[in-house]
Amino acid sequence: MRSFAHIKSIYDYRNLIISLTKKEIKIKYKSAVLGWLWSLLNPLLLMVVFSFVFTFIMKIQIANYPVFLLSALLPWFFLSFSLTAAVTSIVDNASLIKKAYFPYEVIPLSIVAANLFNFLISQLLLFVFLIYYRIFPNGAWLYLPLIILLQSVFVAGICLAAAALHTLYRDVKYIVELIMLVWFYATPIFYPLSFVPENIRVFFYLNPLSLFINAYRDILLYAKVPSFFILGCMLAISFGFGLLGIALFNKNKKFFADFT
């Protein structure tokens, strides 16, 4: 009950989260002539390059491989960009923390929200590529907002935990960088899970991101709705990590002013 009451207190500061999210987006492109349009051009260029490389140069024997890859790579970027920025967010905003009181959770959450904005733009562009490859909208696509919501809660929980731990232990940033490197190759992004030998496939099932990536691919590429079991697992993982991140952050935030 305490965690849910704390969530409500964070929600009361939703306008501050929105303001910090807008600031995060503006700062990222403030010195660029095209400004926030780069959030549109970056994923577009990425998609064009991957489509060219894997269509005309590296002809991998997987149907519609460019969109097969992008449907997994974009959710990975959402996690990766959010976590690598959020892990140092409390330390980077030490002056703000010492000047005013507010739920400090809004700082890493605004970073997640900014990257979610970029992710949603990327998804819209991916739809164009799906139609180009003659993969048209279907009923399964209606489940996509649910998967995005669950991944967002999952990412937010990890970011809150990492930000809290790094504030107390400055080695966490480097541990996160190492984990992200291993996590990338341990996630079926460039390859389908069926390519993994059966005797070690169980370890890939324990990777929570694998569930999300397979769900994105099933929905977007194969018009397949995730089973209730898979949806239940994603729901448990998302809110489990979300509540854990909030609890860990809330437990340690009283020390932040001393460590920043």
N, C-alpha and C positions, 0 to 999 in steps of 0.2 A: 504493500500500500504506500510505503514511503517513496518508492521509486516512481509510482504513478503520480503522486502529489508533486514530486520534483519535476516530472515531465510537464505538468500543468504550469508550474512556475516558469519553466523555459518558454512554454507556449505564450505566456503573457508578454514575453519580450520578442514576439515574432516580428514586430516592426523593426526592431534593432537588427535582427537576423537578416531581414530583407535589405536594410540599409547597408550592412556590412557586406552582403552578397553583391550588391550593385557596385560597391567600392572595390571589391576584389576583382570583379570583371573589368572595371574601368582601369584599375592600376596595371593590370596585366598587359593592356594594350595602349596605355596612356601616351607613349612616345611614338606610336605608329600612326602613319598618315590615315590608314584605313580604319583605325580604331577597332571596335568590337567586331567588325566584319571579318577580322582574322579568325574569329571563332567559327565562322562559316567556311572560310577559305582553307583553313588547315585540314579539317576532316575531308573536304572535297578533294584537295590535292592528294591526300593520303589514299583515298579510294581510287582515284585515277591511276596513280602510280602502281598500286597493288593489282588493279585490274589489268594494266598493261603487262606487268612483269609476269603474272601467273597465267595470262592468256596467250602471250606470244613468246615468252622466253622460257620460263619454267613451267612446262605443261604437266602439272600434277594431275594424276588420274583420280580426281574427285570432282564430281559434277558441280559446276558453278563455284569453283574454288575461291575466286575473289570474294564473293559474298559469304561463302562458308567461313573464310578467315575473318572478314570484317565483322560478322555477327558475333564473333567471340572477342576480337581485338578491341572493339569499342567499349564493351563492359569492363575489360581489363584496364583500359586507359582511365575509365571513371574511377576505379578502385585505386590504381597506381598514383595518378595525379593527386587525388584527394589525400591519400595517406602520406605521401612524401611532403606535401605542403602542410598538412595538419599537425604532423608530429612535432614540429618546432613552433607552432602557431602561438602557444602561450608564452614561450620565451621571447619570441619576436615582438609580442605586444605587451611586454613587461611594463612599459610606461603607462599604457592604458589601464592595466590592472591596478596599478598603484594609485591612480588618480580617482577612479570612480568604482562604485560597487554595482555589479550586475551579474547575472548568471554567466560565469566565464565559459560555460559550454557554448555560448553563442558564437565564440570566435572560431573553433574548429568546425562547428555546424555551418557557419557561413561559407567556409571553404568547400565543404561538401556540396552545399547548395549551388555555389558558382560552377563547380565541376559537373553537377547534375544538369545545369543549364546547357553547358557545352555538349554533354552527352545527349541530351534531347535533340539538339540541333543536328548532331551527327546521325541520330536515328532517323530524322526526317530525310536527310540526304541518302541514307542507306535505303530508304523506301524507293527512291528514284532508281538506284542501282538494281534493286530487286525487280522492279518493273522492266528495266532494260534487259535483264536476264530472263524475262517472261515468268517471273514469280509474282503473281498478282494477289491483292488482298483477299483474305478469306476469314472465316469465322474464328479461327484460332488466334488471329491478330488481336482480338478483343481481350485476350489474356495478357497482352504485352504490358499495359499500364500496371497490372498487379505485380508482374515480375520486376519491373523497374522500381516500384514502391518497395518491394521486399529487399531488393539489392541495395537501395538507398538506406534503409534502416540498418542493414548489415554493415555497409561502409561507414555509416555514422558511428555505430558502436565501436568499430575497430579504431576509427580516428580519435574518438574521445579517449579510449584507453591508451593509445599511443601518445597522445598529447599530454595526458596526465603523467604517464611514466617518464617521458622524456624531461619533463620539468623537474622531476626529482632525481633522475639518473640520466646524465647527458650522453651516456653510451647508447641509449635506446635508438637514437637516430641512425647510428651505424649498424645496429642489429636489424633495424627495419630494412635498410638498404640490402643487407645480405638475405634477409627473408624474402624480399620481393624478387630478387634474382632467382632464388631457388623455386619460389612459388610460380614464377612465370613458366619455367620449363616443366613444372609438375602439374600444370593445368593444360587440358586439351584445347589449345588455341590454334596451333598450326597443324594439328592432326586430330582425327576423331578418336574417341575413346576405344573404339573397336580395334585400333592399331596397337593398343597396349596389351602385352601378353597377359593372359588370364590369371597367371599365378601371382602377378603384382597389381592387378587391376583394382583390388580391394583398397589399396592405398590411395588410388585416384578417387574412389567413391567417398573417402574420408575428407577429401578436399572440398570445402563448402562452395568454392567458386565454380567447381565443375558442374554442380547442380544448376547454377544460374546460367552458365554458358550453354549447357545442353538444352535448357528450357528455351533460351533465345533461339537457338538453332532449330529446335523442333517446331516452334511457333512460326518463325519467319521463313524457313526454307522448306519445311516438310508438312506444313499445315496440320501439325499434330499438337493436340492439347496435352499438357503435362498431366499425369495421373494424379488422383487425389493424394496418393501416398507421397509423390514427389513434391506437390504443393504443400502438403503438411510438413514435410522435412524442411523445405525452404522457409516456411512460416516459423517453425521452431528455431531454426538457425538464426534467422533475421532478428527476431525479438529476443532470443537468448543473448546474442552478441550486443544488441541494442541496450538491453537492461544491464548487462554486465558492464558495458562501457560507461553508462550513466552512473552506476553504483561506484565504479572504480574512480571515476572523475570526481564525483561528489565527496567521496571519502577523503581524497587527497588535496582538494582545492584549497583547504584552509592553510596549506603549507606553501602555496604558490608565491605569495608575496615575499616569502623568505628566500625562495630559491631563484627568483628572477631578478 
